[in-house]
Amino acid sequence: MSTSEQTGTDATTQQKRPAKRVSLQTVERLSVYRKVLEELDRDGVENIHSHDLAGLVGVTPAQLRRDLASFGTFGNISRGYNVYQMSRTISRIMGTDETQSVALFGVGDLGRALLSYRGFEERGFHIAVAFDVDGEKVGRVFAGRRCYHVDHLETVLREFDVRMAILASRPEGLQALVDRVCGSGVQAILNFVPKRVSAPGGCHLEETDIASKLEMLSFLAHTDATAAHTASLEPGEPAEGMTA
């Protein structure tokens, strides 16, 4: 039985902030743990042991226990982890147990799709306000959110108490926009724009290039197809594009 499951009473609430900085890989795995736990909760599962949860997530039980040990003790020796309580605990650790207001910059095709996506709300994020520079969009309401001109971002961000932002705008002037957004109190930015920018100290920025992900998948699929074709050749038969 794991250390995190050795207590005789429910230890789900015995968490703490980590004594040292945890890796981003650990944080990413915590998000996956929470997602799986929420699915289990919806399916009516009340408790689960570490080896079972690790198998569902695709990590080793030792890795799961190391990740959780960074934040305290979890579980019960006889019942394992309480699925609902552990999901809520990870939400508190991640800072998503309360809904956070997010600003969206860019109300083009991608921006409007993000505004309509309900998954953010389910994970504790509410896109409260949108910005654009297009006069035909400014002042309109998209999926229940009013669009403001970027010129007024400092005032509007303070009004909506925004600490996170999503970039789905044009690449022109993006670095200047990031500097203004971070200077207005935003502490974290998710960038969907295919342009590299940097955030000043105290503001965290994550790049998300969808086309780049598709390129990676294309490479993997092409590599697998090529390997499968090569394996199917008769001994001595040249692969496509090669001469004997």
C-alpha positions as CSV (number, residue, x, y, z in Angstrom):
1,M,0.0,0.0,0.0
2,S,1.3,3.4,-0.9
3,T,2.4,6.0,1.7
4,S,-0.4,8.3,0.6
5,E,-2.9,5.6,1.4
6,Q,-1.5,4.3,4.7
7,T,-3.4,6.5,7.1
8,G,-6.2,4.8,9.0
9,T,-8.6,7.7,8.5
10,D,-9.5,9.7,5.5
11,A,-6.6,12.1,4.8
12,T,-8.0,13.7,1.7
13,T,-8.1,17.1,3.4
14,Q,-4.5,17.0,4.6
15,Q,-2.9,19.0,1.8
16,K,-0.4,21.8,1.7
17,R,1.4,24.0,-0.7
18,P,4.6,22.2,-1.9
19,A,7.7,23.1,0.0
20,K,9.6,23.4,-3.3
21,R,8.6,24.4,-6.8
22,V,6.9,21.5,-8.7
23,S,7.6,20.8,-12.4
24,L,5.2,21.8,-15.1
25,Q,5.0,18.1,-16.0
26,T,3.6,17.4,-12.5
27,V,1.1,20.2,-12.9
28,E,0.0,18.9,-16.3
29,R,-0.5,15.4,-14.8
30,L,-2.6,16.9,-11.9
31,S,-4.9,18.3,-14.5
32,V,-5.3,14.8,-16.1
33,Y,-5.8,13.2,-12.7
34,R,-8.7,15.7,-12.0
35,K,-10.3,15.1,-15.4
36,V,-10.3,11.3,-14.9
37,L,-11.6,11.6,-11.3
38,E,-14.4,13.8,-12.6
39,E,-15.3,11.2,-15.1
40,L,-15.3,8.5,-12.4
41,D,-17.5,10.6,-10.2
42,R,-20.0,11.0,-13.0
43,D,-20.0,7.3,-13.4
44,G,-20.8,6.8,-9.7
45,V,-17.4,5.6,-8.6
46,E,-16.9,6.6,-4.9
47,N,-13.3,5.3,-4.2
48,I,-10.3,4.2,-6.1
49,H,-6.8,2.9,-5.2
50,S,-3.6,4.4,-6.5
51,H,-2.7,1.5,-8.9
52,D,-6.2,1.6,-10.5
53,L,-6.1,5.4,-11.0
54,A,-2.6,5.2,-12.3
55,G,-3.7,2.7,-14.9
56,L,-6.5,4.8,-16.1
57,V,-4.3,7.9,-16.4
58,G,-1.4,6.0,-18.0
59,V,1.3,6.6,-15.4
60,T,3.0,4.2,-12.9
61,P,1.6,4.0,-9.4
62,A,5.0,5.3,-8.1
63,Q,4.7,8.4,-10.4
64,L,1.2,9.1,-9.2
65,R,2.2,8.8,-5.6
66,R,5.2,11.1,-6.1
67,D,3.0,13.8,-7.7
68,L,0.5,13.7,-4.9
69,A,3.1,13.6,-2.2
70,S,4.3,17.1,-3.2
71,F,1.0,18.4,-1.8
72,G,0.4,16.3,1.3
73,T,-1.3,13.0,2.1
74,F,-4.3,11.5,0.4
75,G,-6.5,8.5,0.8
76,N,-7.5,5.8,3.2
77,I,-5.9,2.4,3.8
78,S,-9.0,0.4,3.2
79,R,-11.0,2.5,0.7
80,G,-8.2,4.2,-1.3
81,Y,-8.9,7.7,-2.6
82,N,-12.3,9.3,-2.3
83,V,-13.0,10.2,-5.9
84,Y,-15.1,13.3,-5.4
85,Q,-13.0,14.8,-2.5
86,M,-9.8,14.2,-4.4
87,S,-11.1,15.9,-7.5
88,R,-12.1,18.9,-5.4
89,T,-8.8,18.9,-3.6
90,I,-6.8,19.0,-6.9
91,S,-9.1,21.8,-8.0
92,R,-8.0,23.8,-4.9
93,I,-4.4,23.0,-5.5
94,M,-4.8,24.2,-9.2
95,G,-6.7,27.3,-8.1
96,T,-9.7,26.3,-10.1
97,D,-12.1,25.6,-7.2
98,E,-13.6,29.1,-7.8
99,T,-14.5,30.5,-11.2
100,Q,-11.9,32.8,-12.7
101,S,-12.7,35.6,-15.1
102,V,-10.7,35.5,-18.4
103,A,-10.4,38.1,-21.2
104,L,-10.3,37.1,-24.8
105,F,-8.4,39.2,-27.4
106,G,-9.6,38.7,-30.9
107,V,-13.2,37.9,-32.0
108,G,-12.4,36.2,-35.3
109,D,-13.4,32.7,-36.2
110,L,-11.2,31.1,-33.5
111,G,-12.2,33.7,-30.9
112,R,-15.9,33.2,-31.5
113,A,-15.5,29.4,-31.2
114,L,-13.7,29.8,-27.9
115,L,-16.5,32.1,-26.6
116,S,-19.0,29.3,-27.5
117,Y,-17.0,26.5,-25.9
118,R,-18.7,25.4,-22.7
119,G,-15.7,23.3,-21.5
120,F,-14.0,26.3,-20.0
121,E,-16.9,26.9,-17.6
122,E,-16.8,23.2,-16.5
123,R,-13.2,23.6,-15.6
124,G,-13.6,26.8,-13.6
125,F,-12.9,29.5,-16.3
126,H,-15.3,32.1,-17.5
127,I,-14.5,34.3,-20.5
128,A,-16.1,37.5,-19.1
129,V,-15.0,40.0,-21.7
130,A,-13.7,40.2,-25.3
131,F,-11.6,42.7,-27.1
132,D,-10.9,43.5,-30.8
133,V,-9.8,46.4,-33.0
134,D,-12.4,45.9,-35.7
135,G,-15.0,48.7,-35.5
136,E,-17.7,46.4,-36.8
137,K,-17.2,44.1,-33.8
138,V,-16.6,46.6,-31.0
139,G,-19.8,47.2,-29.1
140,R,-21.5,44.0,-30.2
141,V,-22.3,41.0,-28.0
142,F,-20.8,37.6,-28.9
143,A,-22.1,34.6,-27.0
144,G,-23.3,36.8,-24.2
145,R,-20.0,38.8,-23.9
146,R,-19.6,42.4,-25.0
147,C,-16.7,43.3,-27.2
148,Y,-14.6,46.3,-26.3
149,H,-11.9,48.1,-28.2
150,V,-8.4,47.2,-27.3
151,D,-7.7,50.9,-26.6
152,H,-9.7,50.6,-23.4
153,L,-8.2,47.3,-22.1
154,E,-6.6,48.8,-19.0
155,T,-9.9,50.2,-17.7
156,V,-12.1,47.2,-18.7
157,L,-9.7,44.5,-17.3
158,R,-9.8,46.3,-13.9
159,E,-13.6,46.5,-14.1
160,F,-14.0,42.8,-14.7
161,D,-11.1,41.8,-12.3
162,V,-9.4,39.8,-14.9
163,R,-6.2,37.9,-14.1
164,M,-6.0,35.6,-17.1
165,A,-6.2,36.2,-20.8
166,I,-6.5,34.3,-24.1
167,L,-4.9,35.6,-27.3
168,A,-6.6,34.8,-30.6
169,S,-5.9,38.0,-32.4
170,R,-3.8,38.9,-35.4
171,P,0.0,38.6,-35.0
172,E,0.7,42.3,-35.8
173,G,1.5,44.2,-32.6
174,L,1.1,41.2,-30.5
175,Q,4.2,41.9,-28.3
176,A,2.9,45.4,-27.5
177,L,-0.5,43.9,-26.6
178,V,1.1,41.4,-24.2
179,D,3.1,44.1,-22.5
180,R,-0.1,46.2,-22.0
181,V,-2.1,43.2,-20.8
182,C,0.5,42.1,-18.3
183,G,1.0,45.7,-17.2
184,S,-2.8,45.8,-16.4
185,G,-2.6,43.1,-13.8
186,V,-3.0,39.9,-15.9
187,Q,-0.8,37.2,-14.5
188,A,-1.3,34.4,-17.0
189,I,-1.8,34.3,-20.8
190,L,-2.7,31.5,-23.2
191,N,-1.5,32.4,-26.7
192,F,-3.2,30.8,-29.7
193,V,-1.5,33.2,-32.2
194,P,1.3,31.6,-34.2
195,K,3.8,34.2,-33.2
196,R,6.4,33.9,-30.5
197,V,6.2,36.6,-27.8
198,S,7.6,37.0,-24.3
199,A,5.9,38.0,-21.1
200,P,7.4,40.3,-18.5
201,G,8.3,39.0,-15.0
202,G,5.3,38.1,-12.9
203,C,3.2,37.1,-15.9
204,H,3.2,33.5,-17.3
205,L,2.6,32.8,-20.9
206,E,1.8,29.5,-22.6
207,E,2.1,29.0,-26.4
208,T,-0.5,26.8,-28.1
209,D,0.0,26.4,-31.9
210,I,-2.7,24.1,-33.3
211,A,-1.1,23.9,-36.7
212,S,2.2,22.8,-35.1
213,K,0.3,20.0,-33.2
214,L,-1.2,18.9,-36.5
215,E,2.2,18.9,-38.1
216,M,3.5,16.6,-35.3
217,L,0.6,14.3,-35.8
218,S,1.1,14.3,-39.5
219,F,4.8,13.3,-39.0
220,L,3.8,10.5,-36.6
221,A,1.1,9.2,-38.9
222,H,3.4,9.3,-41.9
223,T,6.2,7.7,-40.0
224,D,3.9,4.8,-38.9
225,A,2.6,4.4,-42.4
226,T,6.1,4.3,-43.9
227,A,7.2,1.8,-41.3
228,A,4.2,-0.4,-41.9
229,H,4.8,-0.3,-45.7
230,T,8.5,-1.1,-45.3
231,A,7.7,-4.1,-43.0
232,S,5.3,-5.5,-45.6
233,L,7.9,-5.6,-48.3
234,E,9.4,-8.9,-49.4
235,P,13.1,-9.4,-48.6
236,G,15.2,-7.5,-51.1
237,E,12.3,-5.5,-52.4
238,P,13.2,-1.8,-52.5
239,A,11.0,0.7,-50.6
240,E,9.1,3.3,-52.5
241,G,11.3,6.0,-53.9
242,M,14.4,3.8,-53.6
243,T,16.2,1.9,-56.3
244,A,17.6,-1.6,-56.0
